[in-house]
Amino acid sequence: MKYNDFIKNGSHYGDILAIPFFALLIIYFYNIEHKSIMEYVLLCFSISGFILDILYTYIFLYPFNSSRIKGV
């Protein structure tokens, strides 16, 4: 892989690396017994970050190709 490709796709590789850490955050905040409002907010952000990172990684690895649609 060329250096320019790595720089160009660096945010995508960061998203891929962030997925397990979001999973760990979800587990951590879920296991807290008496959560404060801030911990609920952080849990919601962790869940949304986890889901969005999986979505962005899927889009990066399997890009949508409109030429595969028939009849267009």
Secondary structure in CASP SS format (residue, H / E / C, confidence):
PFRMAT SS
TARGET T0000
AUTHOR 0000-0000-0000
METHOD secondary structure of the structure
MODEL  1
M C 1.00
K C 1.00
Y H 1.00
N H 1.00
D H 1.00
F H 1.00
I H 1.00
K H 1.00
N C 1.00
G H 1.00
S H 1.00
H H 1.00
Y H 1.00
G H 1.00
D H 1.00
I H 1.00
L H 1.00
A H 1.00
I H 1.00
P H 1.00
F H 1.00
F H 1.00
A H 1.00
L H 1.00
L H 1.00
I H 1.00
I H 1.00
Y H 1.00
F H 1.00
Y H 1.00
N C 1.00
I C 1.00
E C 1.00
H C 1.00
K C 1.00
S C 1.00
I H 1.00
M H 1.00
E H 1.00
Y H 1.00
V H 1.00
L H 1.00
L H 1.00
C H 1.00
F H 1.00
S H 1.00
I H 1.00
S H 1.00
G H 1.00
F H 1.00
I H 1.00
L H 1.00
D H 1.00
I H 1.00
L H 1.00
Y H 1.00
T H 1.00
Y H 1.00
I H 1.00
F H 1.00
L H 1.00
Y C 1.00
P C 1.00
F C 1.00
N C 1.00
S H 1.00
S H 1.00
R H 1.00
I C 1.00
K C 1.00
G C 1.00
V C 1.00
END
